[in-house]
Structure formats: structure tokens, C-alpha cells
Amino acid sequence: FITGKGQGELIAVALTDKMADGLSMVYSYFNPDLEDRSLGTFMILDHIARAKAMGLPHVYLGYWVNGSRKMNYKMRFMPQEHLGPKGWERYDHEAVSR
């Protein structure tokens, strides 16, 4: 678990697997009263820094549902690949948005 604290209280948690090629953010949750602090974005940036410090080339952002307001923050991080029926494919946000 990787946690974030604010003034001594737990405000964010990311259940993370360390893999051979990166960090996989399996499940994350945050204090809903602190939505304006962009804790999901903070946790992703923290994982990017941790992966870089460990020499790992990838951060897997975990589950994403297209159109889910609560998961849209993940789409700000590019480039991305999504796992589909044909394996990992480069995700083109512009093509999906059309």
C-alpha cells in the first residue's frame, strides 16, 4: 500500500503491485471530501516518480471505465496503452472522443 497523509490523517491509498516492468496501481481510493485536491492525479504523479527512482519503465493506472467522471483524471496521462482482445494497443483519445 502507498498512502498519502494530510495533517496526520489518511487521505489517499493506492494498492500497488511491483512488477518486473513497472508499478501497477491495482486499486486507489481517496477522501471524497477532498476532491478539489486532485488526489488521484497526485497519486499517479507519485507512482511515476517512484517507478523512475526504481528504474521501472511503466506505471499501470489500473481499471478505467470510459465516460466515468470519477475515472476521467486518468486520461490526462499520455501516452497510454490499453489492454484489449488483441493485446496492448496504443490508445488514441482523440479517435475515441469523435
C-alpha positions in Angstrom: 0.0 0.0 0.0 1.1 3.5 -0.8 -0.6 6.1 1.3 -1.0 9.9 1.4 -1.5 11.8 4.6 -2.7 15.3 5.2 -2.2 16.9 8.6 -1.8 13.4 10.2 -4.9 11.8 8.7 -5.0 9.2 6.0 -6.5 10.9 2.8 -5.4 8.5 -0.1 -4.4 4.9 -0.6 -3.2 3.0 -3.6 -2.9 -0.7 -3.5 0.1 -1.2 -5.8 1.9 -4.3 -7.2 5.6 -4.0 -8.1 6.1 -5.9 -11.4 9.2 -6.6 -13.4 8.5 -3.7 -15.8 6.6 -1.2 -13.7 4.2 -0.4 -10.9 0.6 -1.5 -11.2 -2.0 0.7 -9.4 -4.5 -2.1 -8.7 -7.0 0.0 -6.7 -7.0 3.5 -5.3 -9.3 5.4 -3.1 -9.4 8.9 -1.6 -11.2 11.0 0.9 -14.3 12.3 -1.1 -14.4 15.5 0.9 -11.0 16.5 -0.6 -12.0 16.2 -4.3 -10.6 19.7 -5.0 -7.1 18.5 -4.1 -6.9 16.1 -7.1 -5.6 13.2 -5.0 -5.9 10.7 -7.9 -3.6 12.9 -10.0 -1.2 13.3 -7.1 -1.0 9.5 -6.5 -0.3 8.9 -10.2 2.5 11.5 -10.2 3.9 9.9 -7.1 3.8 6.5 -8.7 5.6 7.9 -11.8 8.3 9.3 -9.6 8.6 6.0 -7.6 8.8 4.0 -10.8 11.5 6.2 -12.2 13.5 6.0 -9.0 13.3 2.2 -9.2 14.3 2.2 -12.8 10.9 0.8 -13.9 9.7 2.0 -17.3 5.9 1.7 -16.8 3.1 2.7 -14.5 -0.1 0.8 -15.0 -3.1 3.1 -14.0 -5.5 0.2 -13.3 -9.1 -0.1 -14.2 -10.7 2.6 -16.3 -14.3 3.0 -17.5 -14.9 5.2 -20.5 -17.3 8.0 -19.5 -16.9 7.5 -15.8 -16.5 11.0 -14.2 -14.6 9.5 -11.3 -12.0 7.9 -13.6 -11.5 10.7 -16.1 -8.4 12.1 -14.4 -6.5 9.0 -15.7 -6.9 10.2 -19.3 -4.7 13.2 -18.7 -1.7 10.9 -18.7 -0.4 10.2 -22.2 0.8 8.2 -24.0 -1.3 5.3 -22.9 -1.8 1.7 -24.0 -5.0 -0.2 -23.2 -5.2 -4.0 -23.0 -7.8 -5.3 -25.5 -8.6 -8.5 -27.3 -5.5 -8.1 -29.5 -3.2 -7.4 -26.6 -1.7 -4.0 -25.6 -2.6 -1.2 -28.1 -1.8 2.5 -28.2 -4.8 4.4 -27.1 -5.8 7.4 -29.2 -8.0 9.6 -27.0 -8.9 11.9 -30.0 -10.2 9.0 -32.0 -12.4 7.7 -29.2 -13.8 11.2 -28.4 -15.0 11.7 -32.0 
